[in-house]
């Protein structure tokens, strides 16, 4: 039984609503933000690689890339290894968008934590650090323990 009642997920969902609302005001949707994020982390990525990574079809990738280029978030350069494809790069405007998202998240969490006094905040942050380190370690292992539990649950169910 999940004692947390998925409250971390629910808080993150509320933050996501705020982020989506704010990004829409800047003319960027969630799918576009994911596209930009991937390009920022993989400069020179091709549309084919983006399609594969984001699990989207060729038309959607082409439309998204064209839209983001027109909005000034991406630039395309010819691929010297394959004249039929182009490489995508994030612009300074895209970097500013990342900073905008971080700022939104920081303000939200600052506002949220105002509910706690100093000792509660300190204890809560210590617990979050423990949980984050555990989740990061599990992620690096390929989620072996979690998958094992999921497999056992499927077999028992």
C-alpha positions as CSV (number, residue, x, y, z in Angstrom):
1,X,0.0,0.0,0.0
2,X,1.3,3.4,-1.0
3,X,1.5,5.4,2.3
4,X,2.3,8.6,0.4
5,X,-0.9,8.4,-1.6
6,X,1.2,9.6,-4.5
7,X,1.3,13.1,-3.0
8,X,4.7,13.8,-4.6
9,X,3.2,13.1,-8.0
10,X,0.2,15.2,-7.2
11,X,2.3,18.2,-6.1
12,X,4.4,17.8,-9.3
13,X,1.2,17.7,-11.3
14,X,0.1,21.0,-9.8
15,X,3.5,22.5,-10.6
16,X,3.2,21.2,-14.2
17,X,-0.2,22.9,-14.6
18,X,1.4,26.2,-13.6
19,X,4.4,25.6,-15.9
20,X,2.1,24.7,-18.9
21,X,0.0,27.7,-18.3
22,X,3.0,30.0,-18.1
23,X,4.7,28.4,-21.2
24,X,1.5,28.8,-23.2
25,X,1.6,32.5,-22.4
26,X,5.0,32.5,-24.0
27,X,3.6,30.6,-27.0
28,X,5.2,27.3,-26.2
29,X,3.3,24.0,-25.6
30,X,4.4,21.0,-23.6
31,X,5.4,19.0,-26.7
32,X,7.4,21.9,-28.0
33,X,9.1,22.3,-24.7
34,X,10.1,18.6,-24.7
35,X,11.4,19.0,-28.3
36,X,13.5,22.1,-27.3
37,X,14.8,20.3,-24.2
38,X,16.0,17.3,-26.2
39,X,17.7,19.6,-28.7
40,X,19.4,21.6,-25.9
41,X,20.8,18.4,-24.4
42,X,21.8,17.0,-27.8
43,X,23.0,19.8,-30.0
44,X,23.2,18.8,-33.6
45,X,20.6,16.1,-33.3
46,X,18.7,15.2,-36.4
47,X,14.9,15.1,-36.8
48,X,15.1,11.4,-37.3
49,X,16.9,11.0,-33.9
50,X,14.3,13.3,-32.3
51,X,11.4,11.3,-33.7
52,X,12.9,8.1,-32.4
53,X,13.6,9.6,-28.9
54,X,10.2,11.3,-28.6
55,X,8.3,8.5,-30.3
56,X,6.5,10.9,-32.7
57,X,5.9,10.5,-36.4
58,X,7.8,12.2,-39.2
59,X,5.1,14.8,-39.9
60,X,4.8,15.9,-36.3
61,X,8.6,16.2,-36.0
62,X,8.8,18.3,-39.1
63,X,5.9,20.6,-38.1
64,X,7.3,21.0,-34.6
65,X,10.8,21.8,-35.9
66,X,9.5,24.3,-38.4
67,X,7.3,26.0,-35.8
68,X,10.1,26.3,-33.3
69,X,12.5,27.6,-35.9
70,X,9.9,30.2,-36.9
71,X,9.5,31.2,-33.3
72,X,13.3,31.6,-32.9
73,X,13.9,28.7,-30.6
74,X,15.8,26.4,-33.0
75,X,18.2,26.8,-36.0
76,X,19.0,24.2,-38.6
77,X,22.3,23.6,-40.2
78,X,23.2,21.3,-43.1
79,X,24.5,17.9,-42.0
80,X,28.0,17.6,-43.5
81,X,27.8,13.7,-43.2
82,X,24.4,13.5,-44.9
83,X,23.3,16.2,-47.3
84,X,19.6,15.0,-47.1
85,X,19.3,15.8,-43.3
86,X,19.8,18.8,-41.2
87,X,21.2,19.2,-37.7
88,X,19.1,21.1,-35.0
89,X,20.5,23.5,-32.4
90,X,18.9,25.5,-29.7
91,X,19.1,29.3,-29.8
92,X,19.8,31.8,-27.0
93,X,16.0,32.2,-26.8
94,X,15.6,28.5,-26.1
95,X,18.2,28.8,-23.3
96,X,16.1,31.6,-21.9
97,X,13.1,29.4,-21.9
98,X,14.9,26.8,-19.8
99,X,15.7,29.5,-17.3
100,X,12.1,30.6,-17.3
101,X,10.9,27.1,-16.4
102,X,13.5,26.8,-13.6
103,X,12.4,30.2,-12.3
104,X,8.7,29.1,-12.3
105,X,9.6,25.9,-10.5
106,X,11.7,27.7,-7.9
107,X,9.0,30.3,-7.2
108,X,6.4,27.6,-6.8
109,X,8.5,25.5,-4.4
110,X,9.5,28.6,-2.4
111,X,5.8,29.5,-2.1
112,X,4.9,25.9,-1.1
113,X,7.6,25.7,1.6
114,X,6.4,28.9,3.3
115,X,3.9,26.6,5.0
116,X,6.7,25.0,7.0
117,X,8.8,26.4,9.9
118,X,12.6,26.3,9.8
119,X,13.0,22.9,11.5
120,X,10.2,21.3,9.4
121,X,11.8,22.6,6.3
122,X,15.2,21.3,7.3
123,X,13.9,17.8,8.2
124,X,11.8,17.7,5.0
125,X,14.8,18.6,2.8
126,X,16.9,15.9,4.5
127,X,14.2,13.3,3.7
128,X,13.9,14.5,0.1
129,X,17.7,14.3,-0.3
130,X,17.6,10.6,0.9
131,X,14.8,9.8,-1.4
132,X,16.4,11.6,-4.3
133,X,19.7,9.8,-3.9
134,X,17.9,6.4,-3.6
135,X,15.9,7.1,-6.8
136,X,19.0,8.3,-8.7
137,X,20.9,5.2,-7.7
138,X,18.0,3.0,-8.8
139,X,17.7,4.9,-12.1
140,X,21.4,4.4,-12.8
141,X,21.0,0.6,-12.3
142,X,18.2,0.6,-14.9
143,X,15.5,0.4,-12.2
144,X,16.4,-3.2,-11.5
145,X,14.8,-3.5,-8.1
146,X,11.6,-1.6,-9.1
147,X,11.2,-3.7,-12.2
148,X,11.7,-6.9,-10.1
149,X,8.9,-5.8,-7.8
150,X,6.7,-4.9,-10.7
151,X,7.4,-8.4,-12.2
152,X,6.5,-10.1,-8.9
153,X,3.4,-8.0,-8.7
154,X,2.3,-9.0,-12.2
155,X,2.9,-12.7,-11.4
156,X,1.0,-12.5,-8.1
157,X,-1.9,-10.5,-9.7
